Amino acid sequence: MLLLILLSFSGRAQEGHRVFTFKPGEVYEKDILINSNAIVQRGQQNLRVNTVSDLSKRYTVQLANERGTTFNVKITRMENEIDALGQKLVFNSAEKNDTTSRIVKALHFMVDKPVDVQVNNYGIIQSYTDYKAEMATDTLVSFAGIQPEAFEKGTMLNILADFSYNADLKKNFSWTDSVEIDRQRLITRFWVEDINENVTIIKFSSKISTKLLNSNQNGTYVIDNATGLILEKILYTISTGYQISAGGVIYAVSRSTSVSERSRRVK
């Protein structure tokens, strides 16, 4: 859901990979706040879409063994404000809304739709179940930057960091990571902003070019050294290029997006 950036954190600041251990019944929650401003153009027509989204996701450990862990992932709550064409749409998943609206239907469809994600002991996604994401597709919703989360095999589960605390690791240490996403190479530079025994603060910058979009991103991770859980994530992205609507029409798009996430174990 709301996969504005499919960026998996991989810490190459140390040799080897962090091994994660989970137990069935453990529950993790992530609160996400997203601000998106987009300009969509087709010919002489211009459309501005401004969106604020506030949602919560739950990651429940269903199965854990020597081969890895299976998480049940779903959005439990979502509130949205979408401004476009001089009109404002307000959505709250806890309230009954106008079910004749395609946008409202698309937003409702994203809530409480569980996906089982299987990761290995290094937190790398091995497989996942899926639902028909096209049922949650609406042109305006897509342009607003609100989309179902797409899990990518071979990348880190996005609440985890492949990072282990090392007392010898100092502030300003930097490294570069490369990962293939949707057949495109994403290169990211990381550097340690601050570090102590409890948490490590890491900043990053990245750039990726696809057939349709060029994106520049920077942000900050706050990592719990004891568990590898990303406690806080702040992202800022600027994207320009083209986007294909649900009806197959190509539009020019310029979008800036800020994302703030906070994760915690609740059970």
Contacts in CASP RR format, 6 or more apart in sequence:
PFRMAT RR
TARGET T0000
AUTHOR 0000-0000-0000
METHOD contacts of the structure
MODEL  1
MLLLILLSFSGRAQEGHRVFTFKPGEVYEKDILINSNAIVQRGQQNLRVN
TVSDLSKRYTVQLANERGTTFNVKITRMENEIDALGQKLVFNSAEKNDTT
SRIVKALHFMVDKPVDVQVNNYGIIQSYTDYKAEMATDTLVSFAGIQPEA
FEKGTMLNILADFSYNADLKKNFSWTDSVEIDRQRLITRFWVEDINENVT
IIKFSSKISTKLLNSNQNGTYVIDNATGLILEKILYTISTGYQISAGGVI
YAVSRSTSVSERSRRVK
1 55 0 8 1.000
1 57 0 8 1.000
1 75 0 8 1.000
1 110 0 8 1.000
1 147 0 8 1.000
1 148 0 8 1.000
1 149 0 8 1.000
2 32 0 8 1.000
2 34 0 8 1.000
2 53 0 8 1.000
2 55 0 8 1.000
2 145 0 8 1.000
2 146 0 8 1.000
2 147 0 8 1.000
2 148 0 8 1.000
2 149 0 8 1.000
3 147 0 8 1.000
3 148 0 8 1.000
3 149 0 8 1.000
3 150 0 8 1.000
4 34 0 8 1.000
4 36 0 8 1.000
4 145 0 8 1.000
4 235 0 8 1.000
4 237 0 8 1.000
4 257 0 8 1.000
4 259 0 8 1.000
5 215 0 8 1.000
5 217 0 8 1.000
5 235 0 8 1.000
5 237 0 8 1.000
5 259 0 8 1.000
6 150 0 8 1.000
6 152 0 8 1.000
6 155 0 8 1.000
6 181 0 8 1.000
6 182 0 8 1.000
7 158 0 8 1.000
7 186 0 8 1.000
7 188 0 8 1.000
7 206 0 8 1.000
7 217 0 8 1.000
7 235 0 8 1.000
8 152 0 8 1.000
8 154 0 8 1.000
8 155 0 8 1.000
8 156 0 8 1.000
8 157 0 8 1.000
8 158 0 8 1.000
8 179 0 8 1.000
9 156 0 8 1.000
9 158 0 8 1.000
9 160 0 8 1.000
9 161 0 8 1.000
9 162 0 8 1.000
9 163 0 8 1.000
9 221 0 8 1.000
9 230 0 8 1.000
10 156 0 8 1.000
10 162 0 8 1.000
10 177 0 8 1.000
10 179 0 8 1.000
11 161 0 8 1.000
11 162 0 8 1.000
11 163 0 8 1.000
11 175 0 8 1.000
11 177 0 8 1.000
11 190 0 8 1.000
12 175 0 8 1.000
12 176 0 8 1.000
12 177 0 8 1.000
12 190 0 8 1.000
13 163 0 8 1.000
13 166 0 8 1.000
13 169 0 8 1.000
13 173 0 8 1.000
13 175 0 8 1.000
13 190 0 8 1.000
13 192 0 8 1.000
14 163 0 8 1.000
14 164 0 8 1.000
14 166 0 8 1.000
14 169 0 8 1.000
17 122 0 8 1.000
17 162 0 8 1.000
18 122 0 8 1.000
18 161 0 8 1.000
18 162 0 8 1.000
18 163 0 8 1.000
18 164 0 8 1.000
18 228 0 8 1.000
19 121 0 8 1.000
19 122 0 8 1.000
20 69 0 8 1.000
20 119 0 8 1.000
20 121 0 8 1.000
20 122 0 8 1.000
20 123 0 8 1.000
20 160 0 8 1.000
20 228 0 8 1.000
21 64 0 8 1.000
21 121 0 8 1.000
22 61 0 8 1.000
22 64 0 8 1.000
22 69 0 8 1.000
23 61 0 8 1.000
23 64 0 8 1.000
24 61 0 8 1.000
24 62 0 8 1.000
24 63 0 8 1.000
24 64 0 8 1.000
25 60 0 8 1.000
25 61 0 8 1.000
25 62 0 8 1.000
25 267 0 8 1.000
26 60 0 8 1.000
26 61 0 8 1.000
26 265 0 8 1.000
26 267 0 8 1.000
27 58 0 8 1.000
27 59 0 8 1.000
27 60 0 8 1.000
27 61 0 8 1.000
27 265 0 8 1.000
27 266 0 8 1.000
27 267 0 8 1.000
28 58 0 8 1.000
28 59 0 8 1.000
28 60 0 8 1.000
28 159 0 8 1.000
28 229 0 8 1.000
28 263 0 8 1.000
28 264 0 8 1.000
28 265 0 8 1.000
28 266 0 8 1.000
29 56 0 8 1.000
29 57 0 8 1.000
29 58 0 8 1.000
29 59 0 8 1.000
29 76 0 8 1.000
29 263 0 8 1.000
29 264 0 8 1.000
29 266 0 8 1.000
30 56 0 8 1.000
30 57 0 8 1.000
30 58 0 8 1.000
30 59 0 8 1.000
30 159 0 8 1.000
30 261 0 8 1.000
30 262 0 8 1.000
30 263 0 8 1.000
31 54 0 8 1.000
31 55 0 8 1.000
31 56 0 8 1.000
31 261 0 8 1.000
31 262 0 8 1.000
31 263 0 8 1.000
32 53 0 8 1.000
32 54 0 8 1.000
32 55 0 8 1.000
32 56 0 8 1.000
32 57 0 8 1.000
32 259 0 8 1.000
32 260 0 8 1.000
32 261 0 8 1.000
33 52 0 8 1.000
33 53 0 8 1.000
33 54 0 8 1.000
33 259 0 8 1.000
33 260 0 8 1.000
33 261 0 8 1.000
34 51 0 8 1.000
34 52 0 8 1.000
34 53 0 8 1.000
34 54 0 8 1.000
34 145 0 8 1.000
34 146 0 8 1.000
34 257 0 8 1.000
34 258 0 8 1.000
34 259 0 8 1.000
34 260 0 8 1.000
35 51 0 8 1.000
35 52 0 8 1.000
35 257 0 8 1.000
35 258 0 8 1.000
36 49 0 8 1.000
36 50 0 8 1.000
36 51 0 8 1.000
36 53 0 8 1.000
36 144 0 8 1.000
36 145 0 8 1.000
36 146 0 8 1.000
36 255 0 8 1.000
36 256 0 8 1.000
36 257 0 8 1.000
37 48 0 8 1.000
37 49 0 8 1.000
37 50 0 8 1.000
37 51 0 8 1.000
37 255 0 8 1.000
37 256 0 8 1.000
37 257 0 8 1.000
38 48 0 8 1.000
38 49 0 8 1.000
38 50 0 8 1.000
38 51 0 8 1.000
38 143 0 8 1.000
38 144 0 8 1.000
38 145 0 8 1.000
38 253 0 8 1.000
38 254 0 8 1.000
38 255 0 8 1.000
38 256 0 8 1.000
39 46 0 8 1.000
39 47 0 8 1.000
39 48 0 8 1.000
39 253 0 8 1.000
39 254 0 8 1.000
39 255 0 8 1.000
40 46 0 8 1.000
40 47 0 8 1.000
40 48 0 8 1.000
40 49 0 8 1.000
40 143 0 8 1.000
40 243 0 8 1.000
40 251 0 8 1.000
40 252 0 8 1.000
40 253 0 8 1.000
41 47 0 8 1.000
41 251 0 8 1.000
41 252 0 8 1.000
41 253 0 8 1.000
42 249 0 8 1.000
42 250 0 8 1.000
42 251 0 8 1.000
42 252 0 8 1.000
47 84 0 8 1.000
47 85 0 8 1.000
47 143 0 8 1.000
48 83 0 8 1.000
48 84 0 8 1.000
49 82 0 8 1.000
49 83 0 8 1.000
49 84 0 8 1.000
49 140 0 8 1.000
49 143 0 8 1.000
49 144 0 8 1.000
50 82 0 8 1.000
50 83 0 8 1.000
50 84 0 8 1.000
51 80 0 8 1.000
51 81 0 8 1.000
51 82 0 8 1.000
51 83 0 8 1.000
51 144 0 8 1.000
51 145 0 8 1.000
51 146 0 8 1.000
52 80 0 8 1.000
52 81 0 8 1.000
53 78 0 8 1.000
53 79 0 8 1.000
53 80 0 8 1.000
53 81 0 8 1.000
53 146 0 8 1.000
54 78 0 8 1.000
54 79 0 8 1.000
54 80 0 8 1.000
55 75 0 8 1.000
55 77 0 8 1.000
55 78 0 8 1.000
55 79 0 8 1.000
56 75 0 8 1.000
56 76 0 8 1.000
56 77 0 8 1.000
56 78 0 8 1.000
57 73 0 8 1.000
57 74 0 8 1.000
57 75 0 8 1.000
57 76 0 8 1.000
58 73 0 8 1.000
58 74 0 8 1.000
58 76 0 8 1.000
59 71 0 8 1.000
59 72 0 8 1.000
59 73 0 8 1.000
59 157 0 8 1.000
59 159 0 8 1.000
60 71 0 8 1.000
60 72 0 8 1.000
60 73 0 8 1.000
61 69 0 8 1.000
61 70 0 8 1.000
61 71 0 8 1.000
62 70 0 8 1.000
62 71 0 8 1.000
62 72 0 8 1.000
62 116 0 8 1.000
63 69 0 8 1.000
63 70 0 8 1.000
64 70 0 8 1.000
66 121 0 8 1.000
67 120 0 8 1.000
67 121 0 8 1.000
68 118 0 8 1.000
68 119 0 8 1.000
68 120 0 8 1.000
68 121 0 8 1.000
68 123 0 8 1.000
69 118 0 8 1.000
69 119 0 8 1.000
69 121 0 8 1.000
69 123 0 8 1.000
70 116 0 8 1.000
70 117 0 8 1.000
70 118 0 8 1.000
70 119 0 8 1.000
71 116 0 8 1.000
71 117 0 8 1.000
71 118 0 8 1.000
71 119 0 8 1.000
71 157 0 8 1.000
72 114 0 8 1.000
72 115 0 8 1.000
72 116 0 8 1.000
72 117 0 8 1.000
73 114 0 8 1.000
73 115 0 8 1.000
73 116 0 8 1.000
73 117 0 8 1.000
73 149 0 8 1.000
74 111 0 8 1.000
74 112 0 8 1.000
74 113 0 8 1.000
74 114 0 8 1.000
74 115 0 8 1.000
75 93 0 8 1.000
75 110 0 8 1.000
75 111 0 8 1.000
75 112 0 8 1.000
75 113 0 8 1.000
76 111 0 8 1.000
76 112 0 8 1.000
77 93 0 8 1.000
77 94 0 8 1.000
77 111 0 8 1.000
78 91 0 8 1.000
78 92 0 8 1.000
78 93 0 8 1.000
78 107 0 8 1.000
78 110 0 8 1.000
78 111 0 8 1.000
79 91 0 8 1.000
79 92 0 8 1.000
79 93 0 8 1.000
80 89 0 8 1.000
80 90 0 8 1.000
80 91 0 8 1.000
80 107 0 8 1.000
80 146 0 8 1.000
81 88 0 8 1.000
81 89 0 8 1.000
81 90 0 8 1.000
81 91 0 8 1.000
82 88 0 8 1.000
82 89 0 8 1.000
82 91 0 8 1.000
82 103 0 8 1.000
82 140 0 8 1.000
82 141 0 8 1.000
82 144 0 8 1.000
82 146 0 8 1.000
84 140 0 8 1.000
84 144 0 8 1.000
89 101 0 8 1.000
89 103 0 8 1.000
89 104 0 8 1.000
91 97 0 8 1.000
91 103 0 8 1.000
91 104 0 8 1.000
91 107 0 8 1.000
93 107 0 8 1.000
93 108 0 8 1.000
93 111 0 8 1.000
97 104 0 8 1.000
97 108 0 8 1.000
98 104 0 8 1.000
99 105 0 8 1.000
99 108 0 8 1.000
102 138 0 8 1.000
103 138 0 8 1.000
103 140 0 8 1.000
103 141 0 8 1.000
105 138 0 8 1.000
106 135 0 8 1.000
106 136 0 8 1.000
106 137 0 8 1.000
106 138 0 8 1.000
106 141 0 8 1.000
107 136 0 8 1.000
107 141 0 8 1.000
107 146 0 8 1.000
109 135 0 8 1.000
109 136 0 8 1.000
110 136 0 8 1.000
110 146 0 8 1.000
110 148 0 8 1.000
113 131 0 8 1.000
113 136 0 8 1.000
113 148 0 8 1.000
115 128 0 8 1.000
115 129 0 8 1.000
115 130 0 8 1.000
115 131 0 8 1.000
115 149 0 8 1.000
115 151 0 8 1.000
116 128 0 8 1.000
116 129 0 8 1.000
117 125 0 8 1.000
117 127 0 8 1.000
117 128 0 8 1.000
117 151 0 8 1.000
117 157 0 8 1.000
118 125 0 8 1.000
118 126 0 8 1.000
118 127 0 8 1.000
118 128 0 8 1.000
119 125 0 8 1.000
119 126 0 8 1.000
119 157 0 8 1.000
120 126 0 8 1.000
122 162 0 8 1.000
123 156 0 8 1.000
123 157 0 8 1.000
123 160 0 8 1.000
123 162 0 8 1.000
124 154 0 8 1.000
124 155 0 8 1.000
124 156 0 8 1.000
124 157 0 8 1.000
125 151 0 8 1.000
125 152 0 8 1.000
125 153 0 8 1.000
125 154 0 8 1.000
125 155 0 8 1.000
125 156 0 8 1.000
125 157 0 8 1.000
126 153 0 8 1.000
126 154 0 8 1.000
127 153 0 8 1.000
128 151 0 8 1.000
128 153 0 8 1.000
131 148 0 8 1.000
133 147 0 8 1.000
133 148 0 8 1.000
133 150 0 8 1.000
134 246 0 8 1.000
136 147 0 8 1.000
136 148 0 8 1.000
137 147 0 8 1.000
137 246 0 8 1.000
138 246 0 8 1.000
139 245 0 8 1.000
139 246 0 8 1.000
139 247 0 8 1.000
141 147 0 8 1.000
142 243 0 8 1.000
142 245 0 8 1.000
142 246 0 8 1.000
143 243 0 8 1.000
143 245 0 8 1.000
143 251 0 8 1.000
143 253 0 8 1.000
145 255 0 8 1.000
145 257 0 8 1.000
152 181 0 8 1.000
152 182 0 8 1.000
155 179 0 8 1.000
155 181 0 8 1.000
156 162 0 8 1.000
158 230 0 8 1.000
159 229 0 8 1.000
159 230 0 8 1.000
159 263 0 8 1.000
160 228 0 8 1.000
160 229 0 8 1.000
160 230 0 8 1.000
161 221 0 8 1.000
161 223 0 8 1.000
161 228 0 8 1.000
161 229 0 8 1.000
161 230 0 8 1.000
163 200 0 8 1.000
163 202 0 8 1.000
163 223 0 8 1.000
163 228 0 8 1.000
164 225 0 8 1.000
165 195 0 8 1.000
165 197 0 8 1.000
165 200 0 8 1.000
165 225 0 8 1.000
167 197 0 8 1.000
169 192 0 8 1.000
169 195 0 8 1.000
169 200 0 8 1.000
170 192 0 8 1.000
170 195 0 8 1.000
171 192 0 8 1.000
171 193 0 8 1.000
171 194 0 8 1.000
171 195 0 8 1.000
172 191 0 8 1.000
172 192 0 8 1.000
173 191 0 8 1.000
173 192 0 8 1.000
174 189 0 8 1.000
174 190 0 8 1.000
174 191 0 8 1.000
174 192 0 8 1.000
175 189 0 8 1.000
175 190 0 8 1.000
175 191 0 8 1.000
176 187 0 8 1.000
176 188 0 8 1.000
176 189 0 8 1.000
176 190 0 8 1.000
177 187 0 8 1.000
177 188 0 8 1.000
177 190 0 8 1.000
178 185 0 8 1.000
178 186 0 8 1.000
178 187 0 8 1.000
178 188 0 8 1.000
179 185 0 8 1.000
179 186 0 8 1.000
179 188 0 8 1.000
180 186 0 8 1.000
181 208 0 8 1.000
182 210 0 8 1.000
184 208 0 8 1.000
184 209 0 8 1.000
184 210 0 8 1.000
185 208 0 8 1.000
186 206 0 8 1.000
186 208 0 8 1.000
187 206 0 8 1.000
187 207 0 8 1.000
187 208 0 8 1.000
188 204 0 8 1.000
188 205 0 8 1.000
188 206 0 8 1.000
189 204 0 8 1.000
189 205 0 8 1.000
189 206 0 8 1.000
190 202 0 8 1.000
190 203 0 8 1.000
190 204 0 8 1.000
191 202 0 8 1.000
191 203 0 8 1.000
191 204 0 8 1.000
192 200 0 8 1.000
192 201 0 8 1.000
192 202 0 8 1.000
193 201 0 8 1.000
193 202 0 8 1.000
193 203 0 8 1.000
193 220 0 8 1.000
194 200 0 8 1.000
194 201 0 8 1.000
195 201 0 8 1.000
197 225 0 8 1.000
198 224 0 8 1.000
198 225 0 8 1.000
198 226 0 8 1.000
199 222 0 8 1.000
199 223 0 8 1.000
199 224 0 8 1.000
199 225 0 8 1.000
199 231 0 8 1.000
200 222 0 8 1.000
200 223 0 8 1.000
200 225 0 8 1.000
201 220 0 8 1.000
201 221 0 8 1.000
201 222 0 8 1.000
201 223 0 8 1.000
202 220 0 8 1.000
202 221 0 8 1.000
202 223 0 8 1.000
203 218 0 8 1.000
203 219 0 8 1.000
203 220 0 8 1.000
203 221 0 8 1.000
204 217 0 8 1.000
204 218 0 8 1.000
204 219 0 8 1.000
204 220 0 8 1.000
204 221 0 8 1.000
205 216 0 8 1.000
205 217 0 8 1.000
205 218 0 8 1.000
205 219 0 8 1.000
206 216 0 8 1.000
206 217 0 8 1.000
206 218 0 8 1.000
207 214 0 8 1.000
207 215 0 8 1.000
207 216 0 8 1.000
207 217 0 8 1.000
208 214 0 8 1.000
208 215 0 8 1.000
208 217 0 8 1.000
209 215 0 8 1.000
212 241 0 8 1.000
212 242 0 8 1.000
212 243 0 8 1.000
212 244 0 8 1.000
213 239 0 8 1.000
213 240 0 8 1.000
213 241 0 8 1.000
213 242 0 8 1.000
213 243 0 8 1.000
213 253 0 8 1.000
214 239 0 8 1.000
214 240 0 8 1.000
214 241 0 8 1.000
215 237 0 8 1.000
215 238 0 8 1.000
215 239 0 8 1.000
216 237 0 8 1.000
216 238 0 8 1.000
216 239 0 8 1.000
217 235 0 8 1.000
217 236 0 8 1.000
217 237 0 8 1.000
217 238 0 8 1.000
218 235 0 8 1.000
218 236 0 8 1.000
219 233 0 8 1.000
219 234 0 8 1.000
219 235 0 8 1.000
219 236 0 8 1.000
220 232 0 8 1.000
220 233 0 8 1.000
220 234 0 8 1.000
221 230 0 8 1.000
221 232 0 8 1.000
221 233 0 8 1.000
222 230 0 8 1.000
222 231 0 8 1.000
222 232 0 8 1.000
222 233 0 8 1.000
223 229 0 8 1.000
223 230 0 8 1.000
223 231 0 8 1.000
224 230 0 8 1.000
224 231 0 8 1.000
227 265 0 8 1.000
229 263 0 8 1.000
229 264 0 8 1.000
229 265 0 8 1.000
230 261 0 8 1.000
230 263 0 8 1.000
231 262 0 8 1.000
231 263 0 8 1.000
231 264 0 8 1.000
232 260 0 8 1.000
232 261 0 8 1.000
232 262 0 8 1.000
232 263 0 8 1.000
233 259 0 8 1.000
233 260 0 8 1.000
233 261 0 8 1.000
233 263 0 8 1.000
234 258 0 8 1.000
234 259 0 8 1.000
234 260 0 8 1.000
234 261 0 8 1.000
235 257 0 8 1.000
235 258 0 8 1.000
235 259 0 8 1.000
235 260 0 8 1.000
235 261 0 8 1.000
236 256 0 8 1.000
236 257 0 8 1.000
236 258 0 8 1.000
236 259 0 8 1.000
237 255 0 8 1.000
237 256 0 8 1.000
237 257 0 8 1.000
237 258 0 8 1.000
237 259 0 8 1.000
238 255 0 8 1.000
238 256 0 8 1.000
238 257 0 8 1.000
239 253 0 8 1.000
239 254 0 8 1.000
239 255 0 8 1.000
239 256 0 8 1.000
239 257 0 8 1.000
240 253 0 8 1.000
240 254 0 8 1.000
240 255 0 8 1.000
241 252 0 8 1.000
241 253 0 8 1.000
241 254 0 8 1.000
242 250 0 8 1.000
242 251 0 8 1.000
242 252 0 8 1.000
242 253 0 8 1.000
243 250 0 8 1.000
243 251 0 8 1.000
243 253 0 8 1.000
244 250 0 8 1.000
244 251 0 8 1.000
245 251 0 8 1.000
END
